[in-house]
Amino acid sequence: MIFKGLEVSITGMAAQRIRIDVASSNLANVNSTRVDGTGQPYRRKVPVFQAILDKEAEIPIYQVRVARIDPDPSPFKMRYDPEHPDANPDGYVVLPNVDPLREMVDMISAIRTYEANLTAFNTHKDMLLKAIELIKV
């Protein structure tokens, strides 16, 4: 039971790491006009989080995990560029539905949330160490 606080922080950090990875992937594919031989541009991905109730503990505790990673259904962007090899007959290129500004904000938010979980983890660890020191005396 005394380590449940650490487990909650660890699941939070793991979820935020995945969120950072997804945002990085989205940024890396901001100009990918063809993916996997489908002829379609890259579609932004969004992690979906799920709260999990740990009923085994004396006090029920919620943990978090990434349930799945879904494609963003928002429409693709269109840019007029008749010289582009993927341009349609009207000269427009279909671009991914990735907004770099949104991805950077999401990444910064995920980093700060990761840091908050890390601070909570370290605080809990320090309290456990102090308790052990008190027991020794």
C-alpha positions in Angstrom: 0.0 0.0 0.0 2.8 2.4 0.8 4.1 2.2 -2.8 0.8 3.0 -4.5 1.6 6.7 -4.7 4.8 5.8 -6.6 2.8 3.6 -8.9 0.3 6.4 -9.7 3.2 8.8 -10.6 4.8 6.1 -12.7 1.7 5.5 -14.8 1.3 9.3 -15.2 4.8 9.6 -16.5 4.4 6.7 -18.8 1.2 8.2 -20.3 2.9 11.5 -20.8 5.9 9.9 -22.5 3.5 8.3 -25.0 1.8 11.7 -25.5 5.2 13.3 -26.2 6.1 10.5 -28.7 2.8 11.0 -30.5 3.2 14.7 -30.8 6.8 14.2 -32.0 5.5 11.8 -34.7 2.9 14.3 -35.7 5.5 17.0 -36.1 7.8 14.8 -38.0 5.1 14.1 -40.6 3.8 17.6 -41.0 4.6 17.6 -44.7 4.1 13.9 -45.5 1.8 13.8 -48.5 1.8 10.1 -49.0 1.9 7.4 -46.3 2.1 3.6 -46.6 1.4 3.5 -50.3 -2.2 4.6 -49.8 -1.8 7.8 -51.6 -3.3 9.6 -48.6 -1.4 12.2 -46.5 -0.4 11.5 -42.9 -3.4 11.8 -40.5 -2.7 13.3 -37.1 -2.8 10.9 -34.2 -4.3 11.6 -30.8 -3.7 9.5 -27.6 -6.8 8.5 -25.7 -6.3 8.2 -21.9 -8.2 5.9 -19.6 -8.4 6.0 -15.8 -8.0 2.6 -14.1 -9.4 2.1 -10.6 -7.1 -0.1 -8.5 -9.6 -1.8 -6.2 -6.9 -4.0 -4.5 -5.7 -1.1 -2.4 -7.2 -0.3 1.0 -8.2 3.1 -0.5 -9.2 2.8 -4.1 -6.7 4.7 -6.3 -7.0 5.7 -9.9 -4.1 5.2 -12.3 -3.8 6.4 -15.9 -2.9 4.6 -19.1 -3.1 5.2 -22.8 -6.1 3.2 -24.0 -5.4 3.7 -27.7 -4.1 6.1 -30.3 -6.8 7.3 -32.6 -6.5 9.2 -35.9 -7.8 12.8 -35.9 -10.9 13.0 -38.1 -10.4 16.7 -38.9 -10.1 17.5 -42.6 -6.8 17.6 -44.5 -5.3 21.0 -45.5 -5.2 22.1 -49.2 -2.4 24.1 -50.6 -2.1 25.4 -54.2 1.2 24.2 -55.6 0.9 23.0 -59.2 4.6 22.1 -59.3 4.3 19.5 -56.5 4.4 15.9 -57.6 1.3 15.1 -55.6 -0.8 18.0 -56.9 -4.2 17.1 -58.2 -5.3 18.2 -61.7 -6.4 21.6 -60.2 -2.9 22.2 -58.8 -3.8 21.6 -55.1 -1.8 19.4 -52.8 -3.6 17.6 -50.0 -1.5 18.1 -46.8 -1.7 16.4 -43.4 -4.1 17.8 -40.8 -1.2 18.5 -38.4 -0.9 22.0 -36.9 2.7 22.5 -35.7 1.7 25.1 -33.2 -0.9 22.8 -31.6 1.6 20.0 -31.5 4.2 22.2 -29.8 1.7 23.4 -27.2 0.6 19.8 -26.6 4.2 18.7 -26.2 5.0 21.5 -23.7 1.9 20.5 -21.7 2.9 16.9 -21.7 6.5 17.7 -20.6 5.1 19.9 -17.7 2.7 17.2 -16.7 5.5 14.6 -16.8 7.6 16.9 -14.5 4.7 17.3 -12.1 4.4 13.5 -11.9 8.2 13.3 -11.3 8.0 15.8 -8.5 5.1 13.9 -6.9 7.2 10.7 -7.2 10.2 12.2 -5.6 8.2 13.8 -2.8 6.6 10.4 -2.0 10.0 8.7 -2.2 11.5 11.3 0.2 8.6 10.8 2.7 9.2 7.1 2.6 12.9 7.6 3.3 12.2 9.9 6.2 9.8 7.3 7.6 12.5 4.7 7.4 14.9 7.0 9.2 12.4 7.6 12.0 11.9 3.8 12.4 15.7 3.2 12.7 16.0 5.5 15.7 
